[in-house]
Amino acid sequence: MKQCNMYKFNDIKLGMSESFEATITEEKVDEFRKITEDINPLHNDIEYAKQKGYINKVVFGMLTASFLSTLAGVYLPGKYSLIHSVEILFKKAVYINDSPLTIVGTVTEINKDFKQFTMKVSIFNNKKEKVCRGIMKVGVTDEK
């Protein structure tokens, strides 16, 4: 298993970027459904999803976006992260067979007063199509 990066606030630079891949499985979708109790048929009934114009059951958008927590908490900055806000736009439906997803974050702004940085985030499917984009504000809680 990957160890958390340990970037401290002074290590964060404009343009700095991290990325990783994540696979969405039927088991992860089932676990997410159990946790959230979201029984919307768009995520659970292939015939219903097809009637709505989708090719298959749609993966929960928030399951896809949940990998942004991994981006901050493991990769950038990693161990010392504290997510302040996430603004996400879902661009395209995600399906189980779209894996692996590629999650990318790039530092676009640094606020020294609050020890916080802004990160442009994107998630791509296995066809390199952008399925989500957004902005995260992440604090850095350096160890004392």
C-alpha positions, 0 to 999 in steps of 0.5 A: 500500500502507498505511504502518504506523501509528507509535503509541508507547507513550504514544499508546496509550489505553484504548478506542483502536480500529483496524480494517481489511478483508481479502479471502480468495481461493482463491489465499491459501488455496492459498498458506497450504496450501503454507506449512503443508502442511495437507492436511486435506480439510475445507479442500481437498475440497468434498464432504468438507466438505459431508459434515461439515455445512459449505456449502463448503470451510472456510478455514483458521482460522489463515489467518483469525487471521493477520490479527491480525498485521496488526492489531498490526503495521500498525494498532495500534500498527503499526511498534513492535509486538511481539506477546506473546500471542494467545488466539483462539476460532473462533466460526463457519466462514469461507468464501471468499465471506465476504470481506471480513472486518473485523478490529477491535482495541480497547485494554482494558488498559495495563501501563506496567511492561512497555510492553504493552497488551491488546487485545480482537480480533474478526473479522467476515464480510461479513454482520457475523457474528463468526467469531473473537474473542480477546485479544492482548497487544502490546508497544510497542518505541518507537524510541530 
